[in-house]
Amino acid sequence: MMKNIILSFLVSGVTLSLAGQTDSVKNPEQFMFPGFSVGVVKLKTGEKIPLRLNYNVATERMVFYQNNQVFDLTEYETVDTIYIQGRKFVPANRVFYETLVRGEVSLFIQHRAKIIQPSRPAAYGGTSQVSSSTYISNLRMGGETFRMKNNQELRVEPDPMIWIRKDNEMHPVINKKSLLKIFPEDKNRISDYIRQNNLNIENPDDLIKLTKYYNGLSR
């Protein structure tokens, strides 16, 4: 059980001595944070366990660093909330969502990335695909490292997904149309607020403003 593994680390005193330390990571492009820093895993029992944590956007797994190795966090059903660098993450099936707004309507972001093998150079010195994305030669999958054949590079392309929870149902936010469908009774007021404040639906900060606006509306 993951709980038992974590508790064994806690009992050993290893994680308790890590306050303030941050471990840098190789190929940080696949991780949400540039290093592993001490965070807190709060279990549904109320127990709080400190671990060196990070989030792998390529595999969508919460990972922790122990004895110079990276491990996937499992037994998600025992976890209530994870805190890393002042940010909150909650389990959602086999992945974690970051909580942006909590209220009558809650806002979450699913940090993820597409892993694409880059195009080979084209004829006459050109390339068949141009991108500003970052390239890496391997992916760390928990305690295992995955490499392409012949050590070919992989392209890490951020692909976050925004979710809104309303009436205990989760709704993906793809565009303005999908957003307004979530609020049929208030779509005119929301549409006006978006226009008047020049909000960008693809910008999480703008969606935070919009969600807080909705939660403050009188019904």
Secondary structure, DSSP 8 states (H G I E B T S, - for coil): -HHHHHHHHHHHTTGGG-TT-EEE-SSGGGBSSSEEEEEEEEETTS-EEEEEEEEETTTTEEEEEETTEEEE---GGGEEEEEETTEEEEEETTEEEEEEE-SSSEEEEE--EEEE----B-GGG-BS-----EEESEEEETTEEEE-GGG--EEEEE--EEEEEETTEEEEE-SHHHHHHH-TTTHHHHHHHHHHTT--TT-HHHHHHHHHHHHT---
